[in-house]
Amino acid sequence: MTDRSELPIPDFDHLPENGLANRIRTLDAAGLEQLLDYERGHANRLPIVQLMEQRLSDLRSGDAAPTGGDPAGAQPEKPGVPDRGSPVEDADQQQYNQPLRHGVAGQTPNRPTR
């Protein structure tokens, strides 16, 4: 079994699936087999195993080839979901803070139509 320090992608087991999908494109079949062997012997995450098996199949059939680049190099990851909801424009922040009154005609605050 492969030791973690010998893996072609450092911190492989801490990468999210979308970041890993980009990094494994740089590997040849031997490097990908090494990662797949490590993953199966450790976390055995089904989506990761399936992703690597598909890529390995594509490499072996000739449908894909390793791309250029260093798999250990820094690569941008896809942005995640904001952790505090959607941003509010400064102009709208305090403008509509009065709640609507239900059931009382004519007492709803005036609001501009958009």
PyMOL CGO cylinders between C-alpha atoms (Angstrom):
from pymol import cmd
from pymol.cgo import CYLINDER

trace = [
    CYLINDER, 0.00, 0.00, 0.00, 1.17, 3.50, -0.79, 0.3, 1, 1, 1, 1, 1, 1,
    CYLINDER, 1.17, 3.50, -0.79, 2.33, 5.77, 2.01, 0.3, 1, 1, 1, 1, 1, 1,
    CYLINDER, 2.33, 5.77, 2.01, 0.71, 9.22, 2.24, 0.3, 1, 1, 1, 1, 1, 1,
    CYLINDER, 0.71, 9.22, 2.24, 4.08, 10.99, 1.82, 0.3, 1, 1, 1, 1, 1, 1,
    CYLINDER, 4.08, 10.99, 1.82, 4.61, 9.24, -1.53, 0.3, 1, 1, 1, 1, 1, 1,
    CYLINDER, 4.61, 9.24, -1.53, 1.37, 10.45, -3.14, 0.3, 1, 1, 1, 1, 1, 1,
    CYLINDER, 1.37, 10.45, -3.14, 1.68, 12.58, -6.29, 0.3, 1, 1, 1, 1, 1, 1,
    CYLINDER, 1.68, 12.58, -6.29, -0.81, 15.11, -4.87, 0.3, 1, 1, 1, 1, 1, 1,
    CYLINDER, -0.81, 15.11, -4.87, 0.00, 16.42, -1.37, 0.3, 1, 1, 1, 1, 1, 1,
    CYLINDER, 0.00, 16.42, -1.37, -2.94, 16.52, 1.06, 0.3, 1, 1, 1, 1, 1, 1,
    CYLINDER, -2.94, 16.52, 1.06, -4.93, 14.40, -1.39, 0.3, 1, 1, 1, 1, 1, 1,
    CYLINDER, -4.93, 14.40, -1.39, -7.26, 13.15, 1.32, 0.3, 1, 1, 1, 1, 1, 1,
    CYLINDER, -7.26, 13.15, 1.32, -8.20, 16.71, 2.37, 0.3, 1, 1, 1, 1, 1, 1,
    CYLINDER, -8.20, 16.71, 2.37, -9.17, 18.01, -1.07, 0.3, 1, 1, 1, 1, 1, 1,
    CYLINDER, -9.17, 18.01, -1.07, -12.83, 18.47, -1.99, 0.3, 1, 1, 1, 1, 1, 1,
    CYLINDER, -12.83, 18.47, -1.99, -14.14, 16.49, -4.96, 0.3, 1, 1, 1, 1, 1, 1,
    CYLINDER, -14.14, 16.49, -4.96, -14.24, 19.49, -7.33, 0.3, 1, 1, 1, 1, 1, 1,
    CYLINDER, -14.24, 19.49, -7.33, -10.61, 20.42, -6.57, 0.3, 1, 1, 1, 1, 1, 1,
    CYLINDER, -10.61, 20.42, -6.57, -9.50, 16.84, -6.94, 0.3, 1, 1, 1, 1, 1, 1,
    CYLINDER, -9.50, 16.84, -6.94, -11.18, 16.49, -10.34, 0.3, 1, 1, 1, 1, 1, 1,
    CYLINDER, -11.18, 16.49, -10.34, -8.97, 19.29, -11.68, 0.3, 1, 1, 1, 1, 1, 1,
    CYLINDER, -8.97, 19.29, -11.68, -5.76, 17.97, -10.16, 0.3, 1, 1, 1, 1, 1, 1,
    CYLINDER, -5.76, 17.97, -10.16, -6.04, 14.35, -11.32, 0.3, 1, 1, 1, 1, 1, 1,
    CYLINDER, -6.04, 14.35, -11.32, -6.14, 15.51, -14.95, 0.3, 1, 1, 1, 1, 1, 1,
    CYLINDER, -6.14, 15.51, -14.95, -2.41, 16.18, -14.72, 0.3, 1, 1, 1, 1, 1, 1,
    CYLINDER, -2.41, 16.18, -14.72, -1.58, 12.61, -13.69, 0.3, 1, 1, 1, 1, 1, 1,
    CYLINDER, -1.58, 12.61, -13.69, -0.65, 9.68, -15.88, 0.3, 1, 1, 1, 1, 1, 1,
    CYLINDER, -0.65, 9.68, -15.88, -2.17, 6.21, -15.36, 0.3, 1, 1, 1, 1, 1, 1,
    CYLINDER, -2.17, 6.21, -15.36, 0.55, 5.14, -12.88, 0.3, 1, 1, 1, 1, 1, 1,
    CYLINDER, 0.55, 5.14, -12.88, 0.04, 8.21, -10.66, 0.3, 1, 1, 1, 1, 1, 1,
    CYLINDER, 0.04, 8.21, -10.66, -3.72, 7.80, -10.78, 0.3, 1, 1, 1, 1, 1, 1,
    CYLINDER, -3.72, 7.80, -10.78, -3.46, 4.10, -9.87, 0.3, 1, 1, 1, 1, 1, 1,
    CYLINDER, -3.46, 4.10, -9.87, -1.33, 5.09, -6.88, 0.3, 1, 1, 1, 1, 1, 1,
    CYLINDER, -1.33, 5.09, -6.88, -3.98, 7.55, -5.68, 0.3, 1, 1, 1, 1, 1, 1,
    CYLINDER, -3.98, 7.55, -5.68, -6.79, 5.09, -6.31, 0.3, 1, 1, 1, 1, 1, 1,
    CYLINDER, -6.79, 5.09, -6.31, -4.99, 2.40, -4.31, 0.3, 1, 1, 1, 1, 1, 1,
    CYLINDER, -4.99, 2.40, -4.31, -4.48, 4.85, -1.44, 0.3, 1, 1, 1, 1, 1, 1,
    CYLINDER, -4.48, 4.85, -1.44, -8.12, 6.00, -1.50, 0.3, 1, 1, 1, 1, 1, 1,
    CYLINDER, -8.12, 6.00, -1.50, -9.48, 2.45, -1.50, 0.3, 1, 1, 1, 1, 1, 1,
    CYLINDER, -9.48, 2.45, -1.50, -7.26, 1.54, 1.45, 0.3, 1, 1, 1, 1, 1, 1,
    CYLINDER, -7.26, 1.54, 1.45, -8.16, 4.57, 3.53, 0.3, 1, 1, 1, 1, 1, 1,
    CYLINDER, -8.16, 4.57, 3.53, -11.32, 6.67, 3.24, 0.3, 1, 1, 1, 1, 1, 1,
    CYLINDER, -11.32, 6.67, 3.24, -12.79, 4.76, 0.26, 0.3, 1, 1, 1, 1, 1, 1,
    CYLINDER, -12.79, 4.76, 0.26, -15.09, 7.70, -0.63, 0.3, 1, 1, 1, 1, 1, 1,
    CYLINDER, -15.09, 7.70, -0.63, -17.41, 6.40, -3.35, 0.3, 1, 1, 1, 1, 1, 1,
    CYLINDER, -17.41, 6.40, -3.35, -17.65, 9.63, -5.44, 0.3, 1, 1, 1, 1, 1, 1,
    CYLINDER, -17.65, 9.63, -5.44, -13.84, 9.99, -5.38, 0.3, 1, 1, 1, 1, 1, 1,
    CYLINDER, -13.84, 9.99, -5.38, -13.25, 6.34, -6.30, 0.3, 1, 1, 1, 1, 1, 1,
    CYLINDER, -13.25, 6.34, -6.30, -15.76, 6.59, -9.16, 0.3, 1, 1, 1, 1, 1, 1,
    CYLINDER, -15.76, 6.59, -9.16, -14.18, 9.82, -10.41, 0.3, 1, 1, 1, 1, 1, 1,
    CYLINDER, -14.18, 9.82, -10.41, -10.70, 8.29, -10.45, 0.3, 1, 1, 1, 1, 1, 1,
    CYLINDER, -10.70, 8.29, -10.45, -11.89, 5.01, -12.00, 0.3, 1, 1, 1, 1, 1, 1,
    CYLINDER, -11.89, 5.01, -12.00, -13.55, 6.93, -14.85, 0.3, 1, 1, 1, 1, 1, 1,
    CYLINDER, -13.55, 6.93, -14.85, -10.44, 9.02, -15.44, 0.3, 1, 1, 1, 1, 1, 1,
    CYLINDER, -10.44, 9.02, -15.44, -8.24, 5.91, -15.37, 0.3, 1, 1, 1, 1, 1, 1,
    CYLINDER, -8.24, 5.91, -15.37, -10.54, 4.20, -17.87, 0.3, 1, 1, 1, 1, 1, 1,
    CYLINDER, -10.54, 4.20, -17.87, -10.35, 7.25, -20.16, 0.3, 1, 1, 1, 1, 1, 1,
    CYLINDER, -10.35, 7.25, -20.16, -6.54, 7.29, -19.93, 0.3, 1, 1, 1, 1, 1, 1,
    CYLINDER, -6.54, 7.29, -19.93, -6.24, 3.58, -20.72, 0.3, 1, 1, 1, 1, 1, 1,
    CYLINDER, -6.24, 3.58, -20.72, -8.64, 3.74, -23.68, 0.3, 1, 1, 1, 1, 1, 1,
    CYLINDER, -8.64, 3.74, -23.68, -6.85, 6.73, -25.17, 0.3, 1, 1, 1, 1, 1, 1,
    CYLINDER, -6.85, 6.73, -25.17, -9.89, 9.02, -24.79, 0.3, 1, 1, 1, 1, 1, 1,
    CYLINDER, -9.89, 9.02, -24.79, -7.88, 11.28, -22.49, 0.3, 1, 1, 1, 1, 1, 1,
    CYLINDER, -7.88, 11.28, -22.49, -4.28, 12.26, -21.90, 0.3, 1, 1, 1, 1, 1, 1,
    CYLINDER, -4.28, 12.26, -21.90, -2.56, 13.91, -18.94, 0.3, 1, 1, 1, 1, 1, 1,
    CYLINDER, -2.56, 13.91, -18.94, -2.72, 17.68, -19.15, 0.3, 1, 1, 1, 1, 1, 1,
    CYLINDER, -2.72, 17.68, -19.15, 0.27, 19.87, -18.45, 0.3, 1, 1, 1, 1, 1, 1,
    CYLINDER, 0.27, 19.87, -18.45, 0.92, 21.29, -15.05, 0.3, 1, 1, 1, 1, 1, 1,
    CYLINDER, 0.92, 21.29, -15.05, 2.06, 20.27, -11.62, 0.3, 1, 1, 1, 1, 1, 1,
    CYLINDER, 2.06, 20.27, -11.62, -0.54, 18.30, -9.62, 0.3, 1, 1, 1, 1, 1, 1,
    CYLINDER, -0.54, 18.30, -9.62, 1.13, 19.49, -6.42, 0.3, 1, 1, 1, 1, 1, 1,
    CYLINDER, 1.13, 19.49, -6.42, 0.99, 23.15, -7.45, 0.3, 1, 1, 1, 1, 1, 1,
    CYLINDER, 0.99, 23.15, -7.45, -1.55, 25.60, -6.13, 0.3, 1, 1, 1, 1, 1, 1,
    CYLINDER, -1.55, 25.60, -6.13, -4.72, 25.64, -8.17, 0.3, 1, 1, 1, 1, 1, 1,
    CYLINDER, -4.72, 25.64, -8.17, -7.82, 27.74, -7.73, 0.3, 1, 1, 1, 1, 1, 1,
    CYLINDER, -7.82, 27.74, -7.73, -10.70, 25.90, -6.16, 0.3, 1, 1, 1, 1, 1, 1,
    CYLINDER, -10.70, 25.90, -6.16, -14.33, 26.61, -6.98, 0.3, 1, 1, 1, 1, 1, 1,
    CYLINDER, -14.33, 26.61, -6.98, -15.84, 29.13, -4.58, 0.3, 1, 1, 1, 1, 1, 1,
    CYLINDER, -15.84, 29.13, -4.58, -18.10, 27.71, -1.93, 0.3, 1, 1, 1, 1, 1, 1,
    CYLINDER, -18.10, 27.71, -1.93, -21.42, 28.92, -0.65, 0.3, 1, 1, 1, 1, 1, 1,
    CYLINDER, -21.42, 28.92, -0.65, -21.20, 32.21, 1.26, 0.3, 1, 1, 1, 1, 1, 1,
    CYLINDER, -21.20, 32.21, 1.26, -21.40, 31.54, 4.96, 0.3, 1, 1, 1, 1, 1, 1,
    CYLINDER, -21.40, 31.54, 4.96, -23.63, 34.52, 5.83, 0.3, 1, 1, 1, 1, 1, 1,
    CYLINDER, -23.63, 34.52, 5.83, -26.33, 34.48, 3.15, 0.3, 1, 1, 1, 1, 1, 1,
    CYLINDER, -26.33, 34.48, 3.15, -26.63, 36.84, 0.23, 0.3, 1, 1, 1, 1, 1, 1,
    CYLINDER, -26.63, 36.84, 0.23, -25.13, 40.32, 0.43, 0.3, 1, 1, 1, 1, 1, 1,
    CYLINDER, -25.13, 40.32, 0.43, -27.46, 43.30, 0.86, 0.3, 1, 1, 1, 1, 1, 1,
    CYLINDER, -27.46, 43.30, 0.86, -26.89, 46.51, -1.01, 0.3, 1, 1, 1, 1, 1, 1,
    CYLINDER, -26.89, 46.51, -1.01, -26.13, 49.42, 1.33, 0.3, 1, 1, 1, 1, 1, 1,
    CYLINDER, -26.13, 49.42, 1.33, -28.89, 51.51, -0.27, 0.3, 1, 1, 1, 1, 1, 1,
    CYLINDER, -28.89, 51.51, -0.27, -31.54, 48.83, 0.48, 0.3, 1, 1, 1, 1, 1, 1,
    CYLINDER, -31.54, 48.83, 0.48, -30.37, 47.94, 3.96, 0.3, 1, 1, 1, 1, 1, 1,
    CYLINDER, -30.37, 47.94, 3.96, -32.57, 50.32, 6.02, 0.3, 1, 1, 1, 1, 1, 1,
    CYLINDER, -32.57, 50.32, 6.02, -34.99, 51.50, 3.36, 0.3, 1, 1, 1, 1, 1, 1,
    CYLINDER, -34.99, 51.50, 3.36, -37.70, 48.82, 3.75, 0.3, 1, 1, 1, 1, 1, 1,
    CYLINDER, -37.70, 48.82, 3.75, -37.51, 48.01, 7.44, 0.3, 1, 1, 1, 1, 1, 1,
    CYLINDER, -37.51, 48.01, 7.44, -41.20, 48.68, 8.23, 0.3, 1, 1, 1, 1, 1, 1,
    CYLINDER, -41.20, 48.68, 8.23, -43.34, 45.52, 8.06, 0.3, 1, 1, 1, 1, 1, 1,
    CYLINDER, -43.34, 45.52, 8.06, -46.50, 45.42, 5.98, 0.3, 1, 1, 1, 1, 1, 1,
    CYLINDER, -46.50, 45.42, 5.98, -49.79, 45.65, 7.88, 0.3, 1, 1, 1, 1, 1, 1,
    CYLINDER, -49.79, 45.65, 7.88, -52.20, 42.93, 6.91, 0.3, 1, 1, 1, 1, 1, 1,
    CYLINDER, -52.20, 42.93, 6.91, -55.95, 43.39, 6.86, 0.3, 1, 1, 1, 1, 1, 1,
    CYLINDER, -55.95, 43.39, 6.86, -56.00, 47.18, 7.29, 0.3, 1, 1, 1, 1, 1, 1,
    CYLINDER, -56.00, 47.18, 7.29, -56.68, 48.98, 4.02, 0.3, 1, 1, 1, 1, 1, 1,
    CYLINDER, -56.68, 48.98, 4.02, -54.79, 52.15, 3.38, 0.3, 1, 1, 1, 1, 1, 1,
    CYLINDER, -54.79, 52.15, 3.38, -52.26, 51.63, 6.17, 0.3, 1, 1, 1, 1, 1, 1,
    CYLINDER, -52.26, 51.63, 6.17, -49.64, 49.79, 4.18, 0.3, 1, 1, 1, 1, 1, 1,
    CYLINDER, -49.64, 49.79, 4.18, -46.52, 51.96, 3.95, 0.3, 1, 1, 1, 1, 1, 1,
    CYLINDER, -46.52, 51.96, 3.95, -45.79, 53.46, 0.60, 0.3, 1, 1, 1, 1, 1, 1,
    CYLINDER, -45.79, 53.46, 0.60, -43.17, 51.50, -1.26, 0.3, 1, 1, 1, 1, 1, 1,
    CYLINDER, -43.17, 51.50, -1.26, -41.83, 52.27, -4.68, 0.3, 1, 1, 1, 1, 1, 1,
    CYLINDER, -41.83, 52.27, -4.68, -42.79, 49.85, -7.44, 0.3, 1, 1, 1, 1, 1, 1,
    CYLINDER, -42.79, 49.85, -7.44, -40.00, 48.18, -9.28, 0.3, 1, 1, 1, 1, 1, 1,
]
cmd.load_cgo(trace, "trace")
